Amino acid sequence: MKKHLIALTAILALSTHALAQVSVTAPWIRATVPQQESTGVFMHLESASDARLVGVSTPAATRSEFHQMDMRGHTMKMEQVDSIELAAGKGVNLASGGYHIMLIGLKRQLKAGEVVPLTIVVEGKDKKRERVTLKVPVKPLTFAGPGTGPSRHH
């Protein structure tokens, strides 16, 4: 009986590790003012294997999109992107000034101290998709957060 329990525990530990290919740290959402219709979501992502961030959703907004900001000449431009590459073992910051998530069509004001559910979808090289559901804290408008600035790979 004891051998079976040890074997079962080992199998569960290995299968959990296989499913958890992406780790998310320091997620946060910028608070909004009344009547504001959009805001940004920021976090640090790291994948155990090559993958792509391909989807995002939350009940707090009608639309959620991936965006990238970059300098073009002397002007900062922001545009929507379909996905964000996650190279194996290399961290990617979703931060102001680089890649980030935009929540568009907010259903209400988001206030500092609240927690908002957010689901990201990651696609592996084998085309299998993993959904990761997060509880993301809303931070004050003045919060800068870790990893601000251009998106960096470590």
BAPALUM-795428 format. One line per field, with one value per residue: residue number from 1; x, z, y of N, C-alpha, C, O in turn; residue in one letter. Coordinates in nm, 2 decimals. Layout:
BEGIN
n: NUM, ...
n.X: X, ...
n.Z: Z, ...
n.Y: Y, ...
ca.X: X, ...
ca.Z: Z, ...
ca.Y: Y, ...
c.X: X, ...
c.Z: Z, ...
c.Y: Y, ...
o.X: X, ...
o.Z: Z, ...
o.Y: Y, ...
res: A, ...
//
This chain:
BEGIN
n: 1, 2, 3, 4, 5, 6, 7, 8, 9, 10, 11, 12, 13, 14, 15, 16, 17, 18, 19, 20, 21, 22, 23, 24, 25, 26, 27, 28, 29, 30, 31, 32, 33, 34, 35, 36, 37, 38, 39, 40, 41, 42, 43, 44, 45, 46, 47, 48, 49, 50, 51, 52, 53, 54, 55, 56, 57, 58, 59, 60, 61, 62, 63, 64, 65, 66, 67, 68, 69, 70, 71, 72, 73, 74, 75, 76, 77, 78, 79, 80, 81, 82, 83, 84, 85, 86, 87, 88, 89, 90, 91, 92, 93, 94, 95, 96, 97, 98, 99, 100, 101, 102, 103, 104, 105, 106, 107, 108, 109, 110, 111, 112, 113, 114, 115, 116, 117, 118, 119, 120, 121, 122, 123, 124, 125, 126, 127, 128, 129, 130, 131, 132, 133, 134, 135, 136, 137, 138, 139, 140, 141, 142, 143, 144, 145, 146, 147, 148, 149, 150, 151, 152, 153, 154
n.X: 0.08, 0.19, 0.39, 0.24, 0.11, 0.33, 0.42, 0.19, 0.19, 0.43, 0.37, 0.15, 0.29, 0.47, 0.29, 0.16, 0.37, 0.42, 0.20, 0.20, 0.35, 0.40, 0.50, 0.37, 0.45, 0.42, 0.17, -0.04, -0.29, -0.35, -0.52, -0.83, -0.99, -1.32, -1.54, -1.34, -1.24, -1.05, -0.76, -0.43, -0.26, -0.01, 0.28, 0.51, 0.63, 0.73, 0.83, 0.86, 0.91, 0.93, 0.68, 0.37, 0.19, -0.14, -0.40, -0.63, -0.86, -1.12, -1.38, -1.41, -1.40, -1.50, -1.34, -1.01, -0.67, -0.35, -0.08, 0.19, 0.44, 0.66, 0.94, 0.93, 1.12, 1.10, 0.87, 0.65, 0.48, 0.18, 0.06, -0.17, -0.10, -0.10, 0.00, 0.23, 0.56, 0.71, 1.00, 1.17, 1.26, 1.33, 1.26, 0.98, 0.88, 0.57, 0.51, 0.48, 0.56, 0.65, 0.56, 0.23, -0.09, -0.41, -0.71, -1.02, -1.31, -1.41, -1.62, -1.68, -1.54, -1.21, -1.08, -0.80, -0.67, -0.87, -0.94, -0.91, -1.03, -0.85, -0.78, -0.53, -0.41, -0.20, -0.01, 0.16, 0.45, 0.35, 0.09, -0.10, -0.31, -0.30, -0.48, -0.45, -0.56, -0.58, -0.57, -0.58, -0.43, -0.55, -0.37, -0.27, -0.31, -0.06, 0.13, 0.43, 0.55, 0.73, 0.99, 0.93, 0.93, 1.09, 1.01, 1.18, 1.40, 1.53
n.Z: 0.00, 0.08, -0.11, -0.34, -0.28, -0.27, -0.54, -0.67, -0.57, -0.69, -0.96, -0.98, -0.91, -1.13, -1.35, -1.29, -1.31, -1.59, -1.70, -1.61, -1.78, -1.80, -1.60, -1.40, -1.27, -1.04, -1.14, -1.24, -1.25, -1.39, -1.20, -1.27, -1.36, -1.30, -1.57, -1.75, -2.02, -2.08, -1.98, -1.87, -1.83, -1.66, -1.62, -1.54, -1.74, -1.78, -1.96, -1.96, -2.19, -2.55, -2.65, -2.71, -2.62, -2.67, -2.62, -2.42, -2.16, -1.96, -1.73, -1.67, -1.88, -2.22, -2.43, -2.47, -2.54, -2.69, -2.69, -2.83, -2.76, -2.92, -3.02, -3.29, -3.49, -3.34, -3.20, -2.99, -3.05, -3.04, -3.10, -3.18, -3.13, -3.25, -3.10, -2.84, -2.83, -2.63, -2.54, -2.45, -2.11, -2.10, -1.96, -2.00, -1.99, -1.94, -1.97, -1.91, -2.20, -2.36, -2.46, -2.36, -2.19, -2.30, -2.16, -2.29, -2.32, -2.06, -1.80, -1.57, -1.33, -1.22, -0.92, -0.70, -0.50, -0.54, -0.68, -0.99, -1.20, -1.45, -1.75, -1.92, -2.23, -2.34, -2.61, -2.70, -2.88, -2.99, -3.06, -2.86, -2.62, -2.32, -2.05, -1.82, -1.52, -1.35, -1.05, -1.04, -0.89, -0.86, -0.90, -0.77, -0.97, -0.98, -0.95, -1.05, -1.08, -1.11, -1.36, -1.55, -1.85, -2.17, -2.32, -2.19, -2.24, -2.04
n.Y: -0.12, 0.12, 0.16, 0.20, 0.44, 0.61, 0.59, 0.69, 0.95, 1.05, 1.03, 1.21, 1.45, 1.47, 1.49, 1.72, 1.90, 1.88, 1.99, 2.25, 2.46, 2.72, 2.99, 3.25, 3.56, 3.84, 3.97, 4.25, 4.50, 4.82, 5.07, 5.25, 5.56, 5.71, 5.64, 5.57, 5.37, 5.18, 4.99, 4.88, 4.56, 4.39, 4.18, 3.91, 3.66, 3.32, 3.04, 2.69, 2.55, 2.62, 2.84, 3.02, 3.31, 3.33, 3.40, 3.59, 3.68, 3.83, 3.88, 4.15, 4.32, 4.40, 4.33, 4.19, 4.24, 4.18, 4.40, 4.60, 4.83, 5.06, 5.25, 5.47, 5.64, 5.95, 5.90, 5.73, 5.43, 5.23, 4.91, 4.65, 4.31, 3.97, 3.75, 3.66, 3.57, 3.31, 3.21, 2.92, 2.89, 3.16, 3.47, 3.69, 4.01, 4.17, 4.49, 4.84, 5.03, 4.83, 4.50, 4.43, 4.37, 4.48, 4.59, 4.64, 4.83, 4.84, 4.73, 4.85, 5.09, 5.02, 4.97, 5.05, 4.79, 4.60, 4.27, 4.11, 3.86, 3.69, 3.52, 3.36, 3.22, 2.98, 2.85, 2.56, 2.43, 2.20, 2.27, 2.23, 2.37, 2.56, 2.68, 2.94, 3.05, 3.35, 3.56, 3.88, 4.16, 4.50, 4.79, 5.11, 5.42, 5.55, 5.35, 5.20, 4.95, 4.64, 4.58, 4.78, 4.97, 4.89, 4.57, 4.30, 4.03, 3.77
ca.X: 0.00, 0.28, 0.46, 0.14, 0.09, 0.45, 0.41, 0.08, 0.23, 0.53, 0.30, 0.08, 0.39, 0.52, 0.19, 0.13, 0.48, 0.41, 0.09, 0.24, 0.46, 0.42, 0.48, 0.34, 0.48, 0.39, 0.07, -0.11, -0.37, -0.35, -0.65, -0.89, -1.08, -1.46, -1.57, -1.23, -1.28, -0.94, -0.64, -0.32, -0.23, 0.13, 0.32, 0.63, 0.60, 0.84, 0.78, 0.96, 0.94, 0.89, 0.53, 0.32, 0.07, -0.23, -0.53, -0.66, -1.00, -1.16, -1.52, -1.41, -1.39, -1.56, -1.23, -0.87, -0.58, -0.20, -0.03, 0.33, 0.48, 0.80, 0.98, 0.94, 1.17, 1.08, 0.73, 0.61, 0.36, 0.13, -0.03, -0.21, -0.03, -0.18, 0.05, 0.36, 0.65, 0.77, 1.11, 1.20, 1.36, 1.36, 1.15, 0.93, 0.80, 0.46, 0.53, 0.46, 0.67, 0.68, 0.44, 0.14, -0.23, -0.50, -0.85, -1.09, -1.46, -1.43, -1.76, -1.69, -1.42, -1.13, -1.02, -0.69, -0.71, -0.96, -0.88, -0.98, -1.00, -0.80, -0.74, -0.44, -0.41, -0.07, 0.00, 0.29, 0.49, 0.26, -0.04, -0.19, -0.33, -0.32, -0.54, -0.40, -0.65, -0.51, -0.64, -0.48, -0.46, -0.55, -0.27, -0.30, -0.26, 0.08, 0.21, 0.51, 0.56, 0.86, 1.01, 0.87, 1.02, 1.08, 1.00, 1.31, 1.42, 1.65
ca.Z: 0.00, 0.09, -0.24, -0.43, -0.24, -0.32, -0.69, -0.71, -0.54, -0.79, -1.09, -0.97, -0.92, -1.26, -1.44, -1.26, -1.37, -1.73, -1.74, -1.57, -1.86, -1.79, -1.47, -1.41, -1.15, -1.03, -1.23, -1.18, -1.35, -1.35, -1.17, -1.36, -1.31, -1.35, -1.71, -1.83, -2.09, -2.10, -1.89, -1.90, -1.74, -1.67, -1.54, -1.59, -1.78, -1.82, -2.01, -1.96, -2.33, -2.65, -2.65, -2.75, -2.55, -2.78, -2.58, -2.29, -2.13, -1.83, -1.72, -1.64, -2.01, -2.34, -2.51, -2.41, -2.65, -2.67, -2.76, -2.82, -2.78, -2.96, -3.07, -3.44, -3.50, -3.21, -3.16, -2.93, -3.12, -2.98, -3.19, -3.14, -3.19, -3.24, -3.00, -2.78, -2.82, -2.50, -2.56, -2.34, -2.01, -2.10, -1.91, -2.08, -1.91, -2.00, -1.89, -1.98, -2.29, -2.44, -2.47, -2.24, -2.23, -2.29, -2.13, -2.36, -2.30, -1.92, -1.76, -1.45, -1.28, -1.15, -0.81, -0.63, -0.39, -0.60, -0.75, -1.11, -1.26, -1.59, -1.80, -2.04, -2.31, -2.40, -2.70, -2.71, -3.02, -3.04, -3.08, -2.75, -2.55, -2.17, -1.99, -1.68, -1.46, -1.25, -0.97, -1.06, -0.81, -0.92, -0.83, -0.79, -1.10, -0.97, -0.93, -1.16, -1.10, -1.15, -1.50, -1.64, -1.97, -2.29, -2.29, -2.18, -2.22, -1.94
ca.Y: 0.00, 0.24, 0.17, 0.25, 0.58, 0.68, 0.59, 0.78, 1.09, 1.08, 1.05, 1.34, 1.55, 1.48, 1.53, 1.87, 1.98, 1.88, 2.08, 2.39, 2.49, 2.87, 3.05, 3.40, 3.63, 3.98, 4.03, 4.36, 4.59, 4.97, 5.13, 5.35, 5.67, 5.69, 5.65, 5.52, 5.25, 5.08, 4.99, 4.78, 4.45, 4.37, 4.06, 3.85, 3.52, 3.23, 2.91, 2.58, 2.51, 2.72, 2.85, 3.15, 3.36, 3.34, 3.45, 3.65, 3.72, 3.87, 3.93, 4.29, 4.40, 4.33, 4.28, 4.19, 4.23, 4.19, 4.52, 4.62, 4.97, 5.07, 5.38, 5.48, 5.77, 6.01, 5.88, 5.60, 5.38, 5.11, 4.84, 4.52, 4.19, 3.85, 3.66, 3.70, 3.45, 3.28, 3.12, 2.83, 2.94, 3.31, 3.55, 3.80, 4.11, 4.25, 4.61, 4.97, 5.06, 4.71, 4.41, 4.43, 4.34, 4.59, 4.56, 4.74, 4.82, 4.81, 4.73, 4.94, 5.14, 4.93, 5.05, 4.99, 4.70, 4.50, 4.16, 4.08, 3.73, 3.70, 3.39, 3.37, 3.10, 2.96, 2.74, 2.50, 2.40, 2.09, 2.33, 2.21, 2.50, 2.56, 2.80, 2.97, 3.15, 3.43, 3.66, 3.99, 4.28, 4.63, 4.88, 5.26, 5.48, 5.59, 5.24, 5.17, 4.80, 4.58, 4.56, 4.89, 5.00, 4.80, 4.43, 4.24, 3.88, 3.75
c.X: 0.09, 0.35, 0.36, 0.12, 0.21, 0.45, 0.31, 0.12, 0.34, 0.46, 0.22, 0.18, 0.44, 0.42, 0.16, 0.24, 0.47, 0.30, 0.13, 0.36, 0.49, 0.40, 0.46, 0.37, 0.45, 0.29, 0.00, -0.19, -0.37, -0.50, -0.70, -0.96, -1.22, -1.47, -1.46, -1.27, -1.18, -0.83, -0.55, -0.31, -0.08, 0.17, 0.46, 0.59, 0.73, 0.78, 0.89, 1.00, 0.89, 0.74, 0.50, 0.20, -0.02, -0.37, -0.54, -0.80, -1.02, -1.31, -1.53, -1.42, -1.46, -1.46, -1.10, -0.78, -0.44, -0.16, 0.12, 0.35, 0.62, 0.82, 0.99, 0.99, 1.17, 0.95, 0.71, 0.48, 0.32, 0.04, -0.06, -0.13, -0.11, -0.13, 0.19, 0.45, 0.71, 0.88, 1.14, 1.30, 1.39, 1.24, 1.11, 0.84, 0.69, 0.46, 0.50, 0.58, 0.71, 0.55, 0.36, 0.00, -0.32, -0.64, -0.93, -1.24, -1.48, -1.58, -1.79, -1.55, -1.34, -1.05, -0.90, -0.73, -0.80, -0.88, -0.97, -0.94, -0.95, -0.75, -0.65, -0.44, -0.27, -0.07, 0.14, 0.32, 0.40, 0.12, -0.14, -0.19, -0.35, -0.38, -0.49, -0.49, -0.58, -0.61, -0.55, -0.52, -0.46, -0.46, -0.31, -0.25, -0.12, 0.18, 0.29, 0.53, 0.70, 0.87, 0.94, 0.97, 1.00, 1.08, 1.14, 1.31, 1.54, 1.72
c.Z: 0.00, -0.04, -0.34, -0.41, -0.29, -0.47, -0.73, -0.69, -0.65, -0.92, -1.09, -0.98, -1.06, -1.36, -1.41, -1.32, -1.52, -1.78, -1.71, -1.65, -1.85, -1.65, -1.49, -1.27, -1.16, -1.12, -1.16, -1.29, -1.30, -1.32, -1.27, -1.29, -1.36, -1.50, -1.80, -1.89, -2.11, -2.00, -1.93, -1.79, -1.77, -1.58, -1.60, -1.62, -1.81, -1.85, -2.01, -2.10, -2.42, -2.66, -2.70, -2.66, -2.66, -2.75, -2.44, -2.27, -1.99, -1.83, -1.70, -1.76, -2.12, -2.43, -2.44, -2.53, -2.61, -2.75, -2.74, -2.85, -2.83, -3.02, -3.22, -3.46, -3.36, -3.15, -3.10, -2.99, -3.04, -3.08, -3.14, -3.21, -3.16, -3.12, -2.95, -2.77, -2.68, -2.53, -2.43, -2.24, -2.01, -2.06, -2.00, -1.99, -1.99, -1.92, -1.98, -2.07, -2.38, -2.46, -2.34, -2.29, -2.21, -2.26, -2.19, -2.34, -2.15, -1.88, -1.64, -1.42, -1.20, -1.04, -0.74, -0.51, -0.43, -0.66, -0.87, -1.17, -1.41, -1.63, -1.92, -2.10, -2.37, -2.49, -2.72, -2.86, -3.08, -3.07, -2.97, -2.67, -2.40, -2.13, -1.85, -1.63, -1.35, -1.17, -0.96, -0.98, -0.89, -0.83, -0.86, -0.93, -1.10, -0.96, -1.06, -1.19, -1.14, -1.31, -1.59, -1.75, -2.07, -2.24, -2.29, -2.17, -2.14, -1.99
c.Y: 0.13, 0.27, 0.24, 0.40, 0.66, 0.70, 0.69, 0.93, 1.13, 1.11, 1.18, 1.46, 1.58, 1.53, 1.68, 1.95, 1.99, 1.98, 2.23, 2.44, 2.64, 2.91, 3.20, 3.45, 3.78, 4.04, 4.15, 4.44, 4.73, 5.01, 5.23, 5.46, 5.65, 5.72, 5.61, 5.39, 5.15, 5.09, 4.88, 4.68, 4.42, 4.25, 4.01, 3.70, 3.44, 3.09, 2.81, 2.53, 2.62, 2.72, 3.00, 3.19, 3.40, 3.39, 3.50, 3.69, 3.75, 3.91, 4.08, 4.38, 4.32, 4.27, 4.28, 4.16, 4.24, 4.32, 4.53, 4.77, 4.97, 5.21, 5.37, 5.62, 5.84, 5.99, 5.74, 5.55, 5.25, 5.05, 4.70, 4.41, 4.07, 3.75, 3.72, 3.57, 3.43, 3.17, 3.04, 2.88, 3.08, 3.38, 3.66, 3.89, 4.17, 4.37, 4.73, 4.99, 4.94, 4.63, 4.43, 4.39, 4.46, 4.53, 4.67, 4.72, 4.78, 4.82, 4.81, 4.99, 5.03, 5.01, 4.97, 4.90, 4.58, 4.39, 4.12, 3.95, 3.76, 3.56, 3.42, 3.23, 3.09, 2.84, 2.69, 2.47, 2.29, 2.14, 2.30, 2.34, 2.47, 2.69, 2.82, 3.08, 3.22, 3.52, 3.78, 4.11, 4.40, 4.72, 5.02, 5.31, 5.52, 5.48, 5.21, 5.03, 4.76, 4.57, 4.66, 4.92, 4.90, 4.66, 4.37, 4.09, 3.86, 3.63
o.X: 0.06, 0.37, 0.41, 0.10, 0.19, 0.48, 0.33, 0.10, 0.33, 0.50, 0.23, 0.15, 0.45, 0.45, 0.13, 0.22, 0.49, 0.32, 0.08, 0.47, 0.60, 0.30, 0.52, 0.33, 0.45, 0.31, -0.02, -0.15, -0.38, -0.59, -0.62, -0.99, -1.24, -1.40, -1.47, -1.32, -1.21, -0.82, -0.58, -0.34, -0.04, 0.10, 0.50, 0.53, 0.83, 0.70, 1.01, 1.11, 0.81, 0.68, 0.59, 0.12, 0.00, -0.45, -0.46, -0.86, -0.95, -1.35, -1.64, -1.44, -1.46, -1.49, -1.07, -0.80, -0.41, -0.20, 0.18, 0.30, 0.70, 0.72, 1.06, 0.90, 1.23, 0.91, 0.75, 0.38, 0.40, -0.04, 0.02, -0.09, -0.19, -0.22, 0.24, 0.40, 0.75, 0.85, 1.13, 1.42, 1.47, 1.14, 1.19, 0.75, 0.72, 0.42, 0.50, 0.70, 0.80, 0.44, 0.41, -0.02, -0.30, -0.69, -0.91, -1.29, -1.56, -1.64, -1.90, -1.45, -1.40, -0.98, -0.91, -0.82, -0.81, -0.76, -1.09, -0.82, -1.01, -0.68, -0.69, -0.45, -0.23, -0.13, 0.23, 0.24, 0.39, 0.03, -0.25, -0.09, -0.42, -0.33, -0.49, -0.49, -0.53, -0.72, -0.45, -0.63, -0.38, -0.48, -0.37, -0.15, -0.05, 0.30, 0.24, 0.54, 0.78, 0.77, 0.90, 1.09, 0.90, 1.14, 1.22, 1.22, 1.65, 1.82
o.Z: -0.07, -0.08, -0.42, -0.50, -0.34, -0.52, -0.83, -0.77, -0.69, -0.99, -1.19, -1.05, -1.10, -1.44, -1.51, -1.38, -1.58, -1.88, -1.79, -1.59, -1.89, -1.58, -1.57, -1.17, -1.27, -1.18, -1.04, -1.41, -1.18, -1.40, -1.35, -1.17, -1.46, -1.55, -1.93, -1.83, -2.16, -1.94, -2.02, -1.67, -1.88, -1.48, -1.70, -1.54, -1.86, -1.78, -2.04, -2.12, -2.38, -2.67, -2.72, -2.63, -2.74, -2.84, -2.36, -2.37, -1.90, -1.93, -1.71, -1.75, -2.12, -2.50, -2.36, -2.61, -2.50, -2.86, -2.65, -2.94, -2.77, -3.06, -3.28, -3.46, -3.27, -3.06, -3.17, -2.99, -2.99, -3.15, -3.06, -3.32, -3.06, -3.06, -3.01, -2.70, -2.62, -2.54, -2.32, -2.28, -1.93, -2.12, -2.07, -1.92, -2.10, -1.80, -2.10, -2.03, -2.46, -2.48, -2.23, -2.41, -2.11, -2.33, -2.15, -2.34, -2.13, -1.92, -1.60, -1.47, -1.12, -1.08, -0.73, -0.44, -0.36, -0.69, -0.85, -1.18, -1.48, -1.55, -2.02, -2.04, -2.44, -2.46, -2.74, -2.95, -3.20, -3.10, -2.98, -2.65, -2.36, -2.17, -1.77, -1.68, -1.26, -1.22, -0.89, -0.99, -0.98, -0.71, -0.96, -0.98, -1.20, -0.96, -1.17, -1.30, -1.19, -1.37, -1.71, -1.73, -2.07, -2.14, -2.39, -2.11, -2.16, -1.92
o.Y: 0.22, 0.38, 0.32, 0.48, 0.77, 0.80, 0.77, 1.01, 1.25, 1.20, 1.25, 1.56, 1.69, 1.61, 1.75, 2.06, 2.09, 2.04, 2.32, 2.45, 2.69, 2.88, 3.27, 3.40, 3.84, 4.15, 4.15, 4.43, 4.75, 4.99, 5.28, 5.45, 5.57, 5.81, 5.61, 5.30, 5.04, 5.20, 4.80, 4.70, 4.41, 4.22, 4.07, 3.64, 3.50, 3.04, 2.84, 2.48, 2.71, 2.62, 3.08, 3.10, 3.49, 3.42, 3.47, 3.74, 3.70, 3.97, 4.14, 4.50, 4.20, 4.17, 4.37, 4.07, 4.29, 4.33, 4.47, 4.83, 4.89, 5.28, 5.29, 5.72, 5.78, 6.07, 5.64, 5.63, 5.18, 5.11, 4.65, 4.43, 4.06, 3.69, 3.81, 3.48, 3.53, 3.05, 3.10, 2.92, 3.12, 3.37, 3.71, 3.84, 4.22, 4.37, 4.72, 4.97, 4.96, 4.69, 4.45, 4.36, 4.53, 4.45, 4.79, 4.61, 4.68, 4.91, 4.84, 4.95, 4.96, 5.10, 4.85, 4.94, 4.48, 4.40, 4.11, 3.92, 3.84, 3.49, 3.49, 3.13, 3.18, 2.73, 2.77, 2.49, 2.28, 2.05, 2.35, 2.41, 2.38, 2.80, 2.72, 3.19, 3.15, 3.55, 3.77, 4.16, 4.42, 4.73, 5.05, 5.25, 5.52, 5.50, 5.21, 4.98, 4.84, 4.54, 4.63, 4.90, 4.82, 4.62, 4.40, 4.03, 3.92, 3.59
res: M, K, K, H, L, I, A, L, T, A, I, L, A, L, S, T, H, A, L, A, Q, V, S, V, T, A, P, W, I, R, A, T, V, P, Q, Q, E, S, T, G, V, F, M, H, L, E, S, A, S, D, A, R, L, V, G, V, S, T, P, A, A, T, R, S, E, F, H, Q, M, D, M, R, G, H, T, M, K, M, E, Q, V, D, S, I, E, L, A, A, G, K, G, V, N, L, A, S, G, G, Y, H, I, M, L, I, G, L, K, R, Q, L, K, A, G, E, V, V, P, L, T, I, V, V, E, G, K, D, K, K, R, E, R, V, T, L, K, V, P, V, K, P, L, T, F, A, G, P, G, T, G, P, S, R, H, H
//
